[in-house]
Amino acid sequence: MKPKRPLSEEDLQIWQKVARTVQPLDQAGRQPVRPSTPPHVHISPAPKPIRRIPKGELALNGDKLVRRGRVEINQKIDLHDLTRDQAFPALLRRLTRAHAAGARCVLVVTGKGPNLEGVLRKSLPGWLMDPHIRPIVASFAEAHIKHGGSGAFYVFLKRKRR
């Protein structure tokens, strides 16, 4: 039998990693019985996104007309094929144009995203608080299912000053 060479530092680290994964055999030479693990792991659904809007700022509209989908939509802005960097300037430009034209309600389509965590959907409330947009926006609300549901928002614009 050849003499064993000493293990290098690298070999020793590898051996320690392997040794941690091995379970010793019982007295009879069999593998020990492991406690059974469930075949699946239950993961609870993701919580709804939290809108951080200061009190008194852009209150969500709880009007019955909004909840029933009986809102007169003057214009529609579809952002859901754009990146976040493209979407904000487009939203600013289109909302400003809609306000100048006298529109009172604009439907902004953001898309839902996975688990209602879409980038545009989560960014829209913050964008509506931007100093360039805030002076023309009265409030906003999630759209009725027939107008896109949780993937779209009604943005209510203030009356145009004369």
N, C-alpha and C positions, 0 to 999 in steps of 0.2 A: 504494500500500500504506500502510495506517495505521501510525503509530508504535506500537510495543508498549508497553503500560503495564508498570511494574515489578510483580513478584509481591509480594503481601502475605506476611507471615510464615505465616499460615494456609495460603495457596495453596502456598507453598514446602514446608511439611511434607507436604501431600497429595501433591505432585509427587514428593517423595523416597520416599514409601511406594509409589507406583505404579512408579517407576523401579527399585526393588529387585525387582519381580516380572517385569520384562521381560528376555528373553535376546536378545542381539544376533544378527543374521543372519550367515551365513558369507559368503565372498567372492562366491559365485554368487547371493546373495539368498535362500537357502533357510534354513529353520529348522535349527539344529544338531541332530545326533542325540543324544538323551539316553540314558543307560544305562537298560535296562529294569528296571522294579521288579516284584517279585513281585505276583501278583494278590491275595494275602491276607497278612495278618500273623499269625504263630502266637503266641498268648498262652497261657502255661502256666496250668494250673488253680491256683486259690487254695490256699494251704497250709491244713492243718487248724487249727482254733483251738487255741491253747495255753492249757492250764489252769494258772494260777499258784496252786498250792496248796502251802503250806509242807510240808516232809517231816514225816510223823507226824500230819498233820492230815487227817481225812476221806479216808483212802486209798481209791482206787478198788477195789471188790471184784472180785477175780479168780476167785471161786468157780465151779466147774463148773456148779452149778445156775443161776447167773446167765447164763453164756455159752450154756447150752442152753435158756434160756427156761422153766425149771421152777421158777420162783419163785412162792410163794403171795402174791398181791397182796391186801392187806386193804382198801385204798381207792385211789381214782383221783382225781387233781386235774388238771383240764383248764384250762390257762392260755392256750392258744394263740389265743384270740379277744380277749385283754386287752392293754392297753398296759402298758409297763414300770411306770408309776406305779400302775396298778390291780393288776398281778400280784403284786407283793411283799406288800402287805397281805393279799391273798387267800391266798397261800402260807403266810404266817405264821399266819393264823387257822386254816386247814384242817390244817396240820401239827400245831399245838398241840392241836386237837380230836382228831385221829387218835391222837396220843400219849396223850392223856387216856383215850381209849377202849381203849387197849391194842394198837393196831395195830403191827405190826413192819415191814411193807413197804408203802410207798405208791408208786404209779406217778404220776409228775408228767409231764404232756404239755405240752411247750413249743412244738412245731412245729420244723421244720428251718430255715426261712428260706432265702434264696438262697445257694448255695454253702456251706451249713451255717454261715452267719454270722448266723442269726437273733438278734435282740436278747434274747429271753427265753432261748434256748438258751445263749448266751454269758454271760448274767447269773446263771443258776441256781447255778453253783459258788460264786460270790461271795456270793450270798444265803444259801447253806447255811452260810457261815462267819460270818454275822451273829451278834452276841452274844445275840440273842433266840431264834435257832433252833439255834445250835451245841450247846447243852447236851442237846438231845433227839435229835440226829442222830448215828448211829454211822458210817455211810458212805453212798456212793452209787455207782451204776454206770449206764452207758448201757444202755438197755433192749434186749431181744432183738427181732429183726425182727417177730415176731408180736405184740409189745406196743407197736410204734411205732418200733423201731429208733433211729436217731440223733435222732429228734424227741421222744424221751421218756427219762426216767431213773427207775431204781428208787432210792428214798430209804429206807434202812434206819434205823429208829428204835431208840433204846435202850430197854431194858426200863423200864417205869414203876416208880419207887421206891415202896415201901410205906410 
